């Protein structure tokens, strides 16, 4: 079982180290084909990738932040992540096949 930390942000990696997380692989981009049942994936992923992680029997922990609007679009330090109450939240995400037209009222 492998613990993956997925982020291209140096501040997020520094935050993870400060938290004492045991990380086996740090990548800036996730190739879901590498994920196996029983793995743990940590990061902020697009929902379709998070769903793929979950469908493969792995656990997904989102790096969640309470980010002020004026901080969007810039690199954050580990200190700033702590100010935004950075935390790991476990999500189980499932893709439900439906066409866009079927989803409309």
N, C-alpha and C positions, 0 to 999 in steps of 0.2 A: 504494500500500500504506500502510495506516494502522496506527499502534500505539495501542491503546486501553488505558488504565489504569482499571480498574473497582474503586472502593472508596468507601465513604461515610465512611471513617475519616481524619481529618486526619493522624494519626501515620503512616499508611501512605503518604499522599501525600508527606509530608515525607521519609520514608525513601527513596521513589523518587527524589526530587529529589537527596538526598544521594548516591545511587548513580550519578547522572549519566545516568539512563535518558532516552532520547529518546522523549517521549510526545507524540503528536499530539492525542489527545482524552482528557480525564479526565471520567469520568461516575460518578455514585453508583449508577446502575442500568443494566444492559445490555439494550438492545433488539437481539436477535440478527438482526433484519431488516436492520440497518445494517452488519453484518459482511460483508466480501467476501473472496473467495479471495485469499490472499497477505497478508491482514492478520495482525497479532499482537495477541492479547488477553492482558493481564496482570491478575491479581487473584485473589480467592478466590471461586469461583463454585459454585453448586449443580451437582451432577453433570449434570443434564439440560441446563443451559445450556452447560456446558463441552462436552458431546457435540454440541450444536447448532453451537457455534463450530467444532469439528473437522470436522463433516460439511459445512460450507460452505467447506472448504479453507483455513481460517485456522489459525494456531498458537496453542496455549494454554499460558501459563506461569502456574503457580499460585504465589501468594505463600505459601510454606510457613513455618511457625513451629514451634519446639519449645516450646509454651506450657505453663507450670506450671498446674495445676488452679486454684490460688488467684487466678490472673490472668484467668480466663475471665469474660466478661460485662462487661468494663470497657474503656474506651478506653486504648490504649497509645500512648506517645510513640515517636518515631523511635528514641530511645535504648533504650527498652524492647524494641522490635522487634529491634534489634541484639543485645540480651542474650538474646533467644529464637532467635538464629541465623537471622534472617529471610534468606530466599533465594528465588530464582526457580527453579522446577523445571518442565521442559517435560513435558506429558502429552499423549498422544493417546488420546482417549476415544471409544468407539463404543457407541451404543445398539443392543442386540440385542433385537428384538421378541420378546416372550414374555408370556403371561399369568401372573399370580401363581400360579394353580393349576398351571401347567406347571412352574414353578420349584421347587415343593415336592417333597420326596422321597416 
